[in-house]
Amino acid sequence: MLANSIRPVLPKVARQSSSYAPNHWLKPVETYYAVGGKLNITLSKSKEIVTTQIKQAFLPFTNSALLVVELPPISHLPRLCVLKLFDRRYLTTRGVFERDLWTEEVETDFQEQIHDYIGRYSSTPECDLLTRGGLVHDNPPRWHDELLFWSESQKAFHKECDAYAHLSEAQATGLVPRFYDSVRLPMMFDASLHSSVSHIDGILIEYIPGRTMASFKKGELSCEAAESVSQRVLEMGRRLRRIGVLHSDIHLNNILLRQTDNSPVLLDWALAECRYVTAPLAERWSKGHWDFNKDLRLCLMGYGEDDSSKLKWRLMETPLSDAQRIQWALNWGDDGYQRQNNRIGELPEEVRKHFYYEDQSVNSAEGLRWRIKSGIRSRLHDDPVPSE
């Protein structure tokens, strides 16, 4: 019944105004989060309203507004924190279709439609009824899309809060930033409106001076120093893997090196999955393979990076053992050996010569043509499950 009742595009209503609390959505986006500006946020735990001053903005924003803010003296919080606001205007999925881009006109219409909907039905629209091509109609009005963008932002907010709730040990040991509180940034004078327009949800986390691994240029570190950092990153992955929280977005922009000692910190848990945190260690370890082993190794080797000026953290990776490669070839089927031999043959010549020798008597389709040289350390496909 609800889906049928909202088929027509609802007529616009006059936008209300307030002299003491303006509509912050309609302030210029480029100045609202500008350095030096002030934001009044409400802390979830104490319900205290705190005025923060923006000290740094991590531009361009992707999926959220990420800021360094200064807080007034509060006993339980440091003066400088990172404020991450899950602002639906900055979702990267908006760039897919031109009609999805945010504008003041889109926002004005969205707020008016929400206001009119609540006035008509004394309830807020449900996002699960407003899917593209779903229960409403094949070509939903633009304000439905805006509601879906808000729903995406909310999912990311709740996922990140949930992840930090399970990462207390990792926070204590410095593998991830400390989580201080969730917050709300009021955006309109009428808090009784739908949550998509009344406020923006966010989190306050630890500010850690340092640099992301993606910001390093070729030549900034020696090969030895880069390899040393890489080993620390892999160890960070092994320690996080035990916990059972999947990150789901491993790349060098999400790994920060502390200014003090270059120890790695994994950032941005907005895509995290926490369903395995209560599983046995063996299952947590297995589910974390792609995040904390495969993906970490790939990004350290520079896979997917097209900018040749960026630092490649690992020039050579410890190779898989011959026995492990034979097992993989057998698992892959008829072309398994050919694929294994092709992978080694496509390596840079200096890497191939360092690790392997070629047995030209072997048919590439029937066995390993490239084998590890004597004295070279090899590894298994995955680290063994640690003890509890």
N, C-alpha and C positions, 0 to 999 in steps of 0.2 A: 504493500500500500504506500509506503514512504517513497519508494523508488518512482512509482507512477506519479506521485503528487508533485515531484520536482522536475518533471520533464521540461516545462517551459523555462526560458531564461527569465529570471525574476526581474521586475522593473527596478530601476535605481531609486534610492531614497536620498534625501538631503543628508549630507555628512554633518555630524555634530561637531562642535568645537568647544574648547575649554581654555580659559585664560590662564589657569594655574597648571595645567598639564597638557601640552599640545600633543598632536598626533606625530610621534617621532618617526613613523614609517615614511612620512612625506618630507622629511628633512633631506637635504642633498646627501646622497650615499657617500660621496668622496670626502665629505667633511665630518660626518657623524662619528666615524672612527678615527679621526685625525689625531696625530700626536699632539698632546697638550689638552685635548678635550677631556671632559669629565662625564662619567657614567654612574648613575645611582643604581646599585644592585641590591637585591634582597638575599641574604644568606639563608639557606634552607634550615640549618640546624638551630640557629638562634632567632630567626625571623628578623634579624637586625638589618636596617637599611644602611648601606655603606656607600660613601662617595669615593669613587676611584678616579685616578688621573692616568690617562694613557701615556705611556712612556715610549712604546715601540709598537708598530703594527707590522706583522709578517705578511707583506704583500708579494704577489697577489693572493687574495684569499681564495682558498679552494675548499668547498663544502662547509666551511665555518669561518667566522671572523676570529683570528688568533692575535691576541694582544698581550703585551707586557704592561701591567698596571701597577700603580703605587697605591697602597691602602693607607688609611689613617692608622695611628697606633692601636692595634688590637692584640691583646695578650696572646691569643692562640694562633695568630697568623703572622707570617713575615711581611715586611713592608712591600716587597716586590713579589708579585705572583704572575702566572700566566692565566689570563682569562680567555676561555674558549667558548664562544657563543655560537650556538647552532642556528644560525640565521638562514632561513630558507632562501633568501635572495642570492646566496653564494653557492648553491648546489651546482656541481659540475655537470650534472645531467641536463641542466637548462640549455646547454649549448647545442643540444642535438637538433632541436627544431627552433626556427626563428620565433614562432608564436610563443615559445616557452620563456623567452627572455623577460626579465622583470623590468617594469617601467612604473612611473608614478601613476599613469593612467590605469595600468593593470591593477595596481594596489588599491587605488580609489574604488574601482569597480568591485574588487574582491571584498573590501570592507563593507561596501553598501549591500552587496548580495548576502553576506553573512548576517548583517544587521537585520535585513528584511526577512531572511529565513527564520531567524530566531523569533522575530516579532510575529510571524505567521503561524509557526508550529510549536512555539514554546519549547524548543529543543534545538540541539546543535546537529548539523549534518554529519552523518557517519561516513568515514572515509572508505570503508569497505563497500559502500554502495556507489561510489563515485569513480570506479575504475574505468580506464580507457576502453571503450567499446563494450562496457559491461552492462549492468542492470538499467542504467539510465537511458542511454541511446548511443548510437554509433559515433556521433559527433558531439561530445559534451561541450558545454560552454566553457570559456577560458577560466572562469573562477573555480571550476571543479579541478582543473589541473593545478591551480595554486594550492588548493587544499591537499592534493596528493604530494606536492613538494614539501609542504609543512609536515605531512605524515612521514616522509623520508627523513627529514631532519630530526623528528622526534625519535625515530628508531635508532638513529646514530647516537643521539644523546643518551638514551636508555642503555644501549649496548656499552657505551664507554663507561657510564656509571657502574654498570653491572661488572664489567671487567675489572675496574679498580677495586671493587668490593672483594674480589677473589685474588687480588695481587698484593695483599698486605705484606707478605714476606718479601716479594720482589721490590716493593717500595722501601722496606727497611734496609735492604742490601744495596739499594741504588741502581737496580737494573731498569727501573721505570721511575718516572717522576712521582713525588708524593701527591696524593689526592687530598685536598683540604675540605672542599664542600661543593655542593651543587648550588646554583644561584638562579635568580630570575632578574631579567632586565625589563622593567615595565615599558611598554611602547604606546599605550593609549590610556586615556583617562578612565575609560569604562572597563573595569576588570571583570565585569560580568559577561563580557563578550566571549566569543570562542577563543580558545587558547592560541589559535593561529594568528590572532591579531592583538590580543591583550598584552602579550609578553614574549620574550625570547628566553628559552632555557639555556643554561651554560654551566660550566664547571670552573672552579679555581684549583689550579695545580701548581706544583713547585716550579719556580723559575730557575733554570740551570744554565749559567753562562757556558757557552761553547759553540761548536760549529757542527752542522750536519756533515755526514761523510760525502754527500753529493756536492758540497761546496768546494771541495779540494780540487786544485788544478794539477795537471801533470807536472812533476818536478818539485812540488812543494815538500814531499817526503821522500826519503831514500827507499829503495826496495825493501831493505831490512826493516825500517821503521813501519812501513805500510803492512808488511807481513806480520809484524808483532801486533799491530792493532787488529788485523784480521783474525788472528788467533784468539784475541780477547773477545771479539764479536762472536766467534763460533762458540766459545765457552759461555758467553751470555745466552746464546740460543739453547745450549744444553741445559742450563739452569732454569730457563723459562719453560722449556719443554716439559719438565717434570710437573709443572703446576696444572696443566690441562686447559689453559685459556688459549684458544687459537687467535692469532693476530689478524690474519687474512689480508694484510696489506704491507708485506715486507718489501721495502726498497730503501735506497741510501738516504733519501730525504727524510725518512722516519727513524734514522739512527743518528743520535747526537753524541759527539765526543766531548766530554767535560773539559773545560778550559784548564782545570787544575792538573789532571793526570791522564787525559785522553781515554778514560774508561768509558765504554759505550753505554748508552741509555736508549731504550726502545720507546718511541713516541707514538701517539695517535692510535688509540684503541677503539675507534668509532665503528669498525667493522668486526669487532671481536665476537667470538662464539664461546660460550661458557658451559655448554651442555656436558662436557667431559670432566669437569673438575672433581666430581665425586666418583669417577670410574677408577678401577685399579690402575696402578702405575703403568703396567704393560700396555693398557689401552690408551692412557694419556700419552705415552711415549710414541705409540704407533700413529695416533691421530695428529701429532705435532710434527711428523716427518717433513711434510712439504714446507710448512712455515719456517721451522727452526733448524732445518738441515738443508733441504734442497734449495729453497728460495734464498736463504742467506748465502749459500755458496755461489749461486748464480749471480746475485747482485755484486758480490765481492769480486767476481771474475769479469764484471762489466757487461754481462749479457743484456741486450736490449738498450744499451747506451750508445747513441749515435754521435754524441759530442766527443770528438777526438781530443779536445783540450782537457777533458776531465781525467782525474787520477784513476788509474786502474789499480785497485787495492791488492789484487793477487795476480801475478803474471803466470804462476804455475800452481796447480792444485795437485795435492797428493793423489796419484792415480789409483783407480780400483785395481784390486788384485786380479791376476790372470784367472784364478778360479772363479771369482765373482763375475768377470766378464763372460766366461764360458757359460755360467749359469744363466746370465741374462740372455745370451745368444740362443740357448736352448728354449728358454721361456718365450722368446719372440717368434719362434717357429722357423719355417723354411729359409727365410732370408736373415735370420738372426746373426750368423757369423759375418755376412756381408755388411750388415749395418754396423756391427761393432768395428770391423776393420776400416770402414769408411770414416767413422768418427775419429779414429786415431790418425788416419791419413789426412784429414782436413785440419788437424792441429797446426799451429805455427811451427815452422821447421825447427826453431831452436828448442821449443818445448818437446816436440816429438823426439829429437835427437838426445835430449837430456834424459828422458824416461824410458824410451823403447828401443829395441833393435828389431829389424825386419828379417823374417825367415821367408825368403823368396820361394822356398820349396813348397810352401803351404798354399793351397787353393783358397782364395779369400771367401769362397762360398761354403767351405767345408771345415774351416778351423781358424784359429787366431794367427794371422800373419804378422801382427805386431805384438811382441811380448815384452814384459818389463825386464829391464837390465838387472843383472846381478848387483846386489847391494842397495838398490833403490827401495825405500820404504813404501809400502802400499797400504790401502785401506779397504775395509768392507763397504758395501753400498750404504750402510747405515751404522751409526754407533749402537752398540749393544744396550739393552735396557739396564739402567743402573739399579743398584740395590736401594731399598727404601731408606 
